[in-house]
Amino acid sequence: MRIIAVGILFLCFSIFSSLSSTVSNDKVPPRFPSSVIRPEQLSLATKRGTKLYKARYFTQILDHFNFNPKSYQTFQHRYLINDTYWSGPEKNSPIFVYTGNEGDIEWFAQNTGFMFDVAPYFKALLVFIEHRFYGKSIPFGGDKDIAYSNASTLGYLTSTQALADYATLIIDLKKNLTADDSPVVVFGGSYGGMLATWFRLKYPHIVIGALASSAPILNFENITSPYSFNNIITQDFRSESENCYKVIKGSWEQIEDTGSRSGGLELLRKSFRICKNYIDADALESWLTTAFVYTAMTDYPTPSNFLNPLPAYPVKQMCKSIDDPTTGNDSFAKLYGAANVYYNHTGTTTCFNLAYSPDPHGLDMWSWQACTEMIMPTDGNNQDSIFPESQWSYSQRAAVCKGYYGVDPRPNWITTEFGGHDISRALKRFGSNIIFYNGLRDPWSGGGVLKNISKTIVAIVAEQGAHHVDLRFATSQDPKWLQQVREREVKIISNWISQYYHDLANHS
């Protein structure tokens, strides 16, 4: 069976949905979970009587690592800034920087409430820097048709170039603000959390510490099992209900059998309220897989609107629908109820569209990154998996990437550039001031750092936590464990800043 779902970050679905007609029989690279984002707090600015941020642009160099004429081309690099709480350079007040993910930086800023929540306490300047080739930070004159056209232009889309962008922009910003002695702390979730980690390791002269939330920096070659991701999803559902797990696990063969029979596709359309423009058994499986994966990732303890509007504890709600006795033995009715938790919590959707629609937030170029350096095995399934049994195939990924982009992936590059093997031993020697947060209900936690590496490289692990839940806006309904996670993060960051001020005073 082929399951190609729509978009993971770090996930198990296809970022190449648009290529389905070209590579319909191949699995395609996964996208990070943060790739379909809607703001949780659109009304926040109105409530506070001020804008969350102002947009600014920096003239950024195209290529930081070569000196040929083309390298000196520039593009307009967008960042967002909020100085509402900043005490200014006179007091060397801190600067908190979000290292942007694979998408429009505004969506990430609107979903990273932790930084806004703690800014008054630290009297911090907030800066959210967009990742090159996403949002409005498009090289080659801002023309996506040119920037995205082929490997010769997309070759400038790499994590190392992005980190160098951040370093260049931060140095220039501090200079312009006469804030050379203001300490910088970087924050990031998902891919942004990976970048925050790597930024601290690569540019310790610029940043004093990093909060890396749900950052699967170990989800690379021969470090994390390709079965880990889906095993965690399986456990999330199975821990709620054994029946729920069995219904989902047994549904894939039933969908395929139904779809292959005469009139079966029409039955599937009616059972799942699929719009009349398109129906396909593989697409339906992908649609359901997307719901299960993203629901597991965002199994937050309070209602959210991160990926889709969801209730609190959505995995529990999905299983409640599947276990509903009124649906009897009708598996499709049970699955339809579960899918509604993810796709139609508001109750406003009358039919579901399985046809591909272009991503409205400029996130599609994660496919290039997943075809070059971000080779993150996630789609292995063992016999107990909630999804059909399958093996991770690097050769299949490589063939798809070669066919579409004309490039061969470099699966060993990330660990060569940033490390990963024996990370504890390596970072003990030279690393410091990194917080790794992971929630064990997050499928990406299998590739995260789950144990303290040293006194200053700390792992915060929440048994009930989901994907970068600590970075969400705080609410009065947050459980005690989540409040304690954030309190601990604030305390650690406070210690970093205090030590910095102490060292600065002694140096002076």
N, C-alpha and C positions, 0 to 999 in steps of 0.2 A: 504494500500500500504506500502511496505517496502522500505525505502530509506537507503542504507548503503553506504556512500561515503567514499572516501579514505583520511582519515587523517585530523584532525583539531588540533590546540592547543586550542588549547584552542578551538575545533569546533564541527561540527555536523556530522562528518563522522566517518567511522569506522576505528579504528586502528587495527581492527582485520580482515582486508580484507583476510589475509592468513588463517583465521579460517572459511572462509565462508562455506566450505563444512561441518563443524562441527556445526556451529550455524547459518545456513542460514536463519532461521525464526525468529531470534532475532536481536534487535538493540544492538549495541555494544558501548563500551565507546568511547567518543570523544577524539581526539588528538588536541594538541595546533596547532595554525596556523603556527607556526614556524617550523613545523616538516618536511616540504619538502623545503629545502633551497638551492639555488644556489647563488654564490657570485655575487654581483652587480659590483664589481670593481676588477676583476681578473687582469686587466692591470695596476692597480694603482701602484703596486710595481715597475713595469718596468718604468712607467712614472717618479717616484720619484728616480729611480736609487738605490733603496734599498729594502730589504725585509720588509714586513709589521711586521713581528715578527720572533722570534726564539722559537723553541719548547724546553721545559725543562720538567724534570720529578722529582716528589717528592715521597719519600717512605711514603705512607699513610697507616694508620691503618684501619683495616676492620670495627671494631665496636667501636665507641667512648663511648658507654653508658653501656657496661658490662665488666666484668673482668674474664670471663671464658677463658680457653686456646684458643678457636677458635677466640675470639675477637682480639687477638694480631697478627693474620695473617696480612700481609701487601700486598699492590698492588702498582703498579707504576701509579702515578696520574699525568696526563699531564696538563701543563699550557703553555701559550704562552706569550712572553715578548717582549716589545719594549722599549729600553732605548735611542732612538735617541734624544729625546727632554729633557730628564731628567737632571736637574742641579745637581743631586746627593745628598747624605745624608748630606754633609757639610752644605748645605743650607736648610736642612729639606724640600726639594721639595716634592710635593705630589705624591701619588701613586693612580692611577685610576684602579679599579679592576672590570672586568665584571664577574658577577655571572652566570656561564654557564647554558644553557638550556638543553632540552632533546635531545641532538644530538652532533655531531662532533663539537668541539669548533672552528675549523678553519672556518666552514661555518658561525658561528655567528660573529667571529672576522672580516671576510670579508664583513659582512653586518652591521657593527656598526661603520660607518665612522665618526659619531659625536665625538667619543673619539679620533680618529686620527686627526680630524680637530681642536680640542681645546687643544690637548696636547702641541703644541708649545707655546700657550698663557700662560698656567699654568706651563710650564716646567715640565710636569708630566711623570712619568714612567707608562707605560700601561701594564696591566696584564690581561689575559683572562684565567679563570680557568674552566677546563672541569668538567662536572657533572659525578659523579661516575656511572658506568655501561653503559656509552655512549662513542662513539668515540674510543679512545685508552685507556681509563681509566677503564679497565675491571679487577675486582678482580678475585681471584682464578687463578693466574698465567697468566692472560690475555686470558684465554680460555673461549670464549663465550658459547661453548657447555656446559661447567660446570656451568658458572655463570648464564646462562639463563635457566638452566635445570628444576628447580622446586622452590617451595615456600621457601624451606629451604635456598637456596642461594640467591634468589631474595629478601628475607626478609631484606637484607641489603641495598636495594634500596629504600630510603626514603628521603624526603626533609630535615628532621632534621639531618640525617647522612651527607647529602650533605653540609648543612650549617656548620656543625662541621668540615668537610673536608676543607672548605674555611677558616675557622678561624685558623685551625692548620697550613695550608699552608702559610697564610699571616704572621702569627707570626714568623714562621721559616724563611720566605723570608726576612722580615725586619731585623731579627737578623743577617742573613748572609750578608746582604748589609750594616750592621751597620747603619740602617735607622730607629731606634726605635722611633725617634721623627718626622718622616715624616707622615703627615696626610693621611688617606686612605678614599677615596670616592668610593662607589660601584655604578655600573650602571647595568641595566638589562631591557630587553624587553620581554613581554609576561610572560611565566613561569619564565624566568630570572628576570623580573621585580618584580614578586611576591617574589622571593628569595632575591632580593636586599632589598625590604621592610622588610622582616622578619629578614634578617641579621642585619639591622640597629637596629631593636627592640630587637633582642636576644643578639647581641654582640656590644653594644654601646661603650665598652672599646677598640674595635678594629677599628671601622669605625666611622667617624664623620658625615656622611650623605649619602643619597641614592637618586639616580634618578631612579624612577620606571616608565617605559614607558609602557602604555597599559597593566597594571598589574591588572587582575580581581580578586583581593583579596577578593571581596565580593560575588563572584559567587558560593556560597555554601549554605548549608541547610537553607531554609526559610529566606534568606536575599535578594537574587535576583530572580526575577520571571523566571521560566524556559522558558517563552515565550519571554523574553527580546531579546535574541540573534537573533532569526529569525525575530522578529518584526523590528529590526534595519535594517537587510538585506532587508526586504520588503520595508521599507521607503526609503532606498538608491535607489532602482530601481524605486519605484513609484514617487519619487521626480524628476526623469529624464523624465518619460513619463508614463501616465496612460495606454496607449495602451501597452507599454512594459510590465508593471506589469500584465495586463490582459492576454497577450499571454503566459507569463511564468506560471502564476497561472492556466490557463486552459490546459496546455500541459500535465500534469501528467496523467490525465484520458485518454487523447487522445493516449498517448504512451501505456498505459496499454491495452486499447481497441484494438489498432492495433496489439500489441504483442500477444494477445490471439486469433487472427483470423488466419485462414489458410494463409500462405504466409506472414503474418504480420511481422515476425521477419526479413525476407529478405528485406521487404520494409524499415524497420527501419535501417537495415544495409546500404542500398543504400542511404537513406536520410541523414544519419549522417556520411557516409564514414567510417564505422567501418570495421576493418580488418577481414579477413575471418576466423581467428582462433577461434573466440568466439563471440556470440551475445546473449543477454538476456535482457529483458525489465527492470528488476530491476537494472541490472548493468548499463544500459544506463541512467536510472534515477539518479543513484548514481553518474555517470560521469558528468551529467549536474549539479547536486546539488553541486558537488565539485567546478565546474567552477563558479557558482553564489556566493557561500560562499566566496571562496578565492578572487574573484574579488572585492567583497564588502570590504573585509578586507584590500586589497592592492589597494584601490582606490586612488592612489597617484597622485599628481598634475604634476609629471614629469615621463617620461618613467622609467621602473624599470625592474630588473631581479631577484627579490627576490624569488618568488615561480616559476614563469614562465616569459619569456620575455613578457612585457605588455606595451601598449602605455600609455600616460598620460590620466588620468581620464577614466579608462577602463570600469567603469559602464556606463558612457555616450556613449562610443563606442559600448558596447553591445546593448544598447537600440537603438542606431542609426541603427545597423544591423537589429534589430527586426522591427523597424519602416520603413525600406526600402520599398518604394512602389513597387519596381520591383519584390518583392517576392509575391505580391498579397495577397491571403488568405492562402498561404501555410505555416502553422505554423511550420512544420518541417524544411523548408528552412530557416525560420526566426531564429529558435533555433540553427540550424547548423551554421549560420552566427555569432550568439552570442558566441557559443562555440569556434569558431575559434579565437575570440579575446583572449581567455584565453589559448587555447591549441596550437594555430598555428599562432601567431602573425608574426612570421618570414616567414610563407608561405612555409616552407620546408617539412611539414608532408603530406604524401599522403593518409594515413589511420590512424585511431585511434584504439588503442589496449585497449579493456576493460578487458582483462585477468589480473589477479594479477601478479605483478612482485615484487620481493624482494626489499626492501628499500636499496638503495646503501650507505646511510649515517649513518647507525647504530642508527636509531631512534625508532625502533620497541618497545623498552621496556617502552615507555610511556603507553602501554596497561597495564602493571603491575601497574604503578602508578595510572592509571585511574580505576583500579580494587581494590585499597586498600584505599588510602587517598584522592586522587584528584577526588572526586565525585562532578562534576560541572554540574548541570542540564542546558542543552542548547537546547534540541530538542523539546520543546513544540511549537505547532502551533495553533493559534486561527483561526477563520473563515476568517479573512482578510489576513492571511499569504500568502506569495507568494508560500509557500510549502503546501502540503496537511495537513488538520487539524489532529492534533494528540496531545497526552498528554505525558508528561514526566513520565516515570515509573521507580522508584527506584528498585522495585522488579524484573523487567526485567533485569536491569543492574546487580543486585546482583546474579540472577540465571546464567547469562552468565559467570560472574567472578568465581562463585563457580564451575561451570561445567568445566571451562578451567584451572584455577589455583588452585582450591581447597581451596579458601580463601573467607571469608566474608568481604565485604567492611566495612570501618569505616567512615560513612558519616559525623560524628560529630567531627572527630579528628582534622582537620585543624583549625576549629574555637575554639576548646579546647586548642590547642597548641599555636596558633598565634592570636586568637581573630578574630572579624569580626562583631558580634552583637554589636550594639551601639558603633561602632568604634570611632565615633567622641568624645563621652564622655570619652571613655577609653584612647585614645591617648592624649587627652588634659592633662591628669594627669601625663603622664610619657614620651610621645614620643616627638621627635624633629627632625628637619633637614631631611625631606623627601619631594621630589617633586613627585607628581603624575601627569603624563601627560596622557591625553586621548583625542582621536579624536572621535567626535560623529558619524562619518560614520563607525567607527569600531564596529562590532557586540559585541566585548568584553567590550566596554565602559559601557554597562549596569551593569557590575559587578565591575566597577572601582570606585575610589574615585573622585567625581566630584565637591566637595565643599571644600574650605579651612577648615582645622580643627583647626589650630592655626596660629600664625605669622610665625612659622617655619615649619609647615606641610602644604604645599601649593598644591592646585590643579590647574593645567593649562589645560584648556579645549579649544579645537579648534573645532569650528562648522564644518569645512570642512576637518578635519583631519582623517586619516585612521590609521591602525595598526602600532604603534611605528614609525611613519614617522619622528619624530624628531631625531631618532637615525641613520637615513640614512646619507650617504655622502651628504654634501651640494653641490648644483650646482647653476650656475648663473641663471637658470630658476626657482628656487624656488620662490613661491609667497611670498609677503610681510608678510603675517600672519605667515608663517612657519619660516621665518627669525626672526621675533619678538619672537616666541616661544623659539628658540634656544638662542637668546640674553638674554632673561629673565632667562633661565636655567643657562647660564654662569654667569650672575650677582649673582644669588642666591648661586651658588657653590663658587664663589669668596668670598662672605660674610662669608660662613662657614669657609673657609680656613683662611681668615683674622682674624676671631674671635678665631680660634684655635691658630694662631701665637701669638695673643694678650694674650690669657690665658697662653700659654707656656712661654712667656717672663715674665709675672707676677709671675708665679709659680716658675720660676728659681730664 
